[in-house]
């Protein structure tokens, strides 16, 4: 007989929980990454970075509004790059921690994993496009691509989730 999908999903979730418990007992690289990824200190640190990033994005938007047509100060570009690198490293930590379960729909964190992946990928694309667009003449149609920066503000949603979890 065929199991209902909710039972199959429940079994997959139970398997993920069992694998996570087994991983906590190991002394492997992945087990060490798991300790980091699930620590409150790491989650709190990332939450603070998300909030700081949102504040800097707000300050950057304010600066742009007051200095129309002026090139963005290099300090903003450097901070954007640092945040993108740190959030990419955080995503890699979670991928290593969860392994193949990172993209398993039975994983209770699946939705947040996909959300975080989307945010990081758009951030990386924004940085790549920033380098390309800065080297090209001003083409109005390409400015639309800079709207990817707005997606970064969605990280605040994730910060609110982290506060709830803390």
C-alpha positions as a printed NumPy array, in Angstrom:
array([[  0.   ,   0.   ,   0.   ],
       [  1.06 ,   3.534,  -0.636],
       [  1.555,   5.904,   2.277],
       [ -0.154,   9.282,   2.269],
       [  2.283,  12.067,   1.448],
       [  1.935,  13.614,   4.915],
       [  3.183,  10.361,   6.493],
       [  6.064,  10.196,   4.023],
       [  6.922,  13.818,   4.753],
       [  6.74 ,  13.136,   8.489],
       [  9.099,  10.181,   8.11 ],
       [ 11.528,  12.285,   6.077],
       [ 11.448,  14.997,   8.74 ],
       [ 12.062,  12.374,  11.453],
       [ 15.019,  11.086,   9.431],
       [ 16.439,  14.617,   9.158],
       [ 16.11 ,  15.055,  12.932],
       [ 17.81 ,  11.702,  13.542],
       [ 20.668,  12.608,  11.166],
       [ 21.089,  15.959,  12.938],
       [ 21.244,  14.249,  16.351],
       [ 23.84 ,  11.788,  15.054],
       [ 25.844,  14.626,  13.551],
       [ 26.023,  16.399,  16.911],
       [ 27.896,  13.382,  18.327],
       [ 30.51 ,  13.259,  15.555],
       [ 33.856,  15.047,  15.621],
       [ 34.045,  15.609,  11.864],
       [ 34.4  ,  18.878,   9.994],
       [ 30.685,  18.79 ,   9.234],
       [ 29.919,  18.239,  12.928],
       [ 32.021,  21.276,  13.825],
       [ 30.212,  23.319,  11.18 ],
       [ 26.906,  22.097,  12.652],
       [ 27.923,  23.383,  16.09 ],
       [ 28.688,  26.798,  14.611],
       [ 25.548,  26.915,  12.457],
       [ 23.246,  26.046,  15.34 ],
       [ 24.879,  28.144,  18.052],
       [ 22.978,  31.077,  19.498],
       [ 26.102,  33.228,  19.267],
       [ 26.352,  32.653,  15.503],
       [ 22.63 ,  33.297,  14.992],
       [ 22.817,  36.455,  17.134],
       [ 25.882,  37.667,  15.229],
       [ 24.188,  37.136,  11.867],
       [ 21.015,  38.835,  13.129],
       [ 23.055,  41.882,  14.185],
       [ 24.733,  41.945,  10.766],
       [ 21.355,  41.798,   9.024],
       [ 20.125,  44.759,  11.056],
       [ 23.359,  46.68 ,  10.461],
       [ 23.076,  45.943,   6.738],
       [ 19.496,  47.24 ,   6.67 ],
       [ 20.562,  50.411,   8.47 ],
       [ 23.426,  50.967,   6.036],
       [ 21.103,  50.351,   3.08 ],
       [ 18.805,  53.037,   4.526],
       [ 21.699,  55.46 ,   5.004],
       [ 22.874,  54.704,   1.479],
       [ 19.405,  55.41 ,   0.043],
       [ 19.293,  58.692,   1.991],
       [ 22.729,  59.682,   0.704],
       [ 21.675,  58.933,  -2.876],
       [ 18.509,  61.015,  -2.47 ],
       [ 20.509,  63.984,  -1.185],
       [ 23.323,  63.623,  -3.723],
       [ 21.545,  62.836,  -6.986],
       [ 23.945,  62.126,  -9.816],
       [ 26.974,  61.864,  -7.532],
       [ 29.013,  58.658,  -7.432],
       [ 28.454,  56.55 ,  -4.33 ],
       [ 31.243,  56.904,  -1.738],
       [ 33.606,  53.947,  -1.817],
       [ 32.862,  53.205,   1.852],
       [ 29.319,  52.147,   0.894],
       [ 30.605,  49.904,  -1.893],
       [ 33.121,  48.298,   0.47 ],
       [ 30.443,  47.695,   3.116],
       [ 28.111,  46.195,   0.497],
       [ 30.86 ,  43.829,  -0.594],
       [ 31.719,  42.836,   2.983],
       [ 28.074,  42.078,   3.796],
       [ 27.685,  40.065,   0.592],
       [ 30.782,  38.01 ,   1.422],
       [ 29.706,  37.39 ,   5.02 ],
       [ 26.163,  36.375,   4.04 ],
       [ 27.574,  34.093,   1.33 ],
       [ 29.829,  32.426,   3.912],
       [ 26.844,  32.049,   6.239],
       [ 24.865,  30.343,   3.47 ],
       [ 27.791,  28.006,   2.741],
       [ 27.946,  27.118,   6.449],
       [ 24.254,  26.185,   6.384],
       [ 24.676,  24.145,   3.186],
       [ 27.585,  22.209,   4.721],
       [ 25.663,  21.762,   7.973],
       [ 22.469,  20.469,   6.394],
       [ 24.059,  18.69 ,   3.429],
       [ 21.548,  17.257,   0.965],
       [ 18.761,  18.127,   3.404],
       [ 19.329,  21.809,   2.656],
       [ 17.128,  21.421,  -0.435],
       [ 14.888,  18.667,   0.955],
       [ 11.288,  19.899,   1.023],
       [ 10.7  ,  17.823,   4.164],
       [ 13.312,  19.922,   5.989],
       [ 11.504,  22.341,   8.341],
       [ 14.081,  24.986,   7.326],
       [ 13.527,  24.476,   3.576],
       [ 11.541,  27.694,   3.071],
       [ 14.094,  29.817,   4.904],
       [ 16.928,  28.048,   3.082],
       [ 15.411,  28.983,  -0.272],
       [ 14.735,  32.536,   0.937],
       [ 18.33 ,  32.953,   2.144],
       [ 19.648,  31.438,  -1.1  ],
       [ 17.594,  33.903,  -3.143],
       [ 18.845,  36.851,  -1.084],
       [ 22.498,  35.765,  -1.338],
       [ 22.317,  34.984,  -5.065],
       [ 20.737,  38.366,  -5.812],
       [ 23.387,  40.048,  -3.642],
       [ 26.195,  38.32 ,  -5.532],
       [ 24.55 ,  39.169,  -8.867],
       [ 24.2  ,  42.765,  -7.73 ],
       [ 27.923,  42.936,  -6.939],
       [ 28.847,  41.407, -10.3  ],
       [ 26.458,  43.726, -12.145],
       [ 27.836,  46.658, -10.158],
       [ 31.315,  45.993, -11.509],
       [ 30.001,  45.554, -15.057],
       [ 27.685,  48.574, -14.981],
       [ 30.33 ,  50.822, -13.417],
       [ 32.621,  50.071, -16.357],
       [ 29.948,  50.829, -19.002],
       [ 28.588,  54.169, -20.124],
       [ 25.338,  55.188, -18.424],
       [ 22.626,  53.149, -20.138],
       [ 19.174,  53.871, -18.668],
       [ 17.848,  50.389, -19.46 ],
       [ 20.624,  48.828, -17.379],
       [ 19.729,  50.932, -14.332],
       [ 16.733,  48.673, -13.828],
       [ 19.155,  45.898, -12.938],
       [ 20.284,  47.945,  -9.932],
       [ 16.861,  47.341,  -8.424],
       [ 18.323,  44.067,  -7.166],
       [ 19.569,  46.133,  -4.224],
       [ 15.993,  46.423,  -2.989],
       [ 15.922,  42.673,  -2.471],
       [ 18.567,  43.071,   0.23 ],
       [ 16.033,  44.801,   2.438],
       [ 14.183,  41.47 ,   2.594],
       [ 16.941,  40.311,   4.931],
       [ 15.144,  42.266,   7.656],
       [ 12.35 ,  39.686,   7.439],
       [ 14.934,  37.062,   8.26 ],
       [ 16.253,  39.138,  11.155],
       [ 12.772,  39.254,  12.65 ],
       [ 12.641,  35.449,  12.423],
       [ 16.022,  35.227,  14.178],
       [ 14.805,  37.453,  17.025],
       [ 11.822,  35.157,  17.465],
       [ 14.122,  32.121,  17.563],
       [ 16.488,  33.712,  20.111]])
